[in-house]
Amino acid sequence: MMTYVVPIVIGFFFAFALQKAGLGHYHKIVNQFRFKDNTVMKFMMTGISVGLVGIYTLKDLGFLQMDQVSSTYILGNLLGGLLFGVGMALAGT
Amino acid sequence: MGFSKKMKDKEWSPWSAGVLLGLTAIGSYVLVGKTIGSSGGIENIDSILLKAFDSSWANLMYFKYQMPPVVSFQILLFVGMILGALTSSLWSKDFKFRMMPDQQWTQTFGPSKLKRWTMIFIGGVIIEFSAGIAGGCTSGLAISGTMQLSPAGLIFIAGLFISGIITTKLLYGGDY
């Protein structure tokens, strides 16, 4: 039961944060690329900073193992990112 | 400022929403031992569909082992995400069925719904395909990856901004 409930609760707060930041709107995403509205950058960087501090603290205290680190393969990450940006700018999502 | 008033705000400052995002990501790591991601769930759904329709693609290594046809963590995340975004938008009365974006689109691209829907469809296909190449999307790689100081996340963010800026520049032309 818990294996189903916990992911749903996590997803709930994740999308709640996204909606509250206004990232469901087309203009928020596209205006980041036009540098008219830096919401996306502020939101992402705050999330990354808070998460980074939390995860590394808990790791040092021994509460979690970092075993989910995304694997790096430079060409794939870069090509994927370059294509991804085209899609993001077209769709605004 | 009370709790109820805060919840009725249509938009929070990106800083406070970002803190909630960070805390959620930590919670996910501690409680489930997994990082938040979205694009992988779609690929699990693809995998389930391929298997259901007996496609030969279902036997590819990628759809058999990398993205197996199971109700994965990320599919469950989707259920929660729909509920979360719905709660947030209903609570702040921001909820609305939109056929077109609220602002800006019509000024630049005209009132054609077909144009908007075609572009969002093509954009969506490109997004999902490239997330497959890169190994994650904005949430799974850019946010969760960088959070763990994985170079993959930073490379991905750099790539996404380079092409995003160029594409927007091309689309908007002089009005950039």
Interface residues (C-beta under 8 A of the other chain):
Chain A: Y4 V6 P7 I8 V9 I10 G11 F12 F13 F14 A15 F16 A17 L18 Q19 K20 A21 G22 G24 H25 Y26 H27 V30 N31 Q32 F33 R34 N38 T39 V40 K42 F43 M44 M45 T46 G47 I48 S49 V50 G51 L52 G54 I55 L58 F63 L64 Q65 M66 D67 Q68 V69 S70 S71 T72 Y73 I74 G76 N77 L78 L79 G80 G81 L82 L83 F84 G85 V86 G87 M88 A89 L90 A91 G92 T93
Chain B: D9 K10 E11 W12 P14 W15 S16 A17 G18 V19 L20 L21 G22 L23 T24 A25 I26 G27 S28 Y29 V30 L31 V32 G33 K34 T35 I36 F73 L76 L77 F78 V79 G80 M81 I82 L83 G84 A85 T87 S88 S89 S92 D94 P101 D102 Q103 Q104 W105 M119 I120 I122 G123 G124 V125 I126 I127 F129 S130 A131 G132 I133 A134 G135 G136 C137 T138 S139 G140 L141 A142 I143 S144 G145 T146 M147 Q148 L149 S150 P151 A152 G153 I155 F156 I157 A158 G159 L160 F161 I162 S163 G164 I165 I166 T167 T168 L171 Y172 Y176
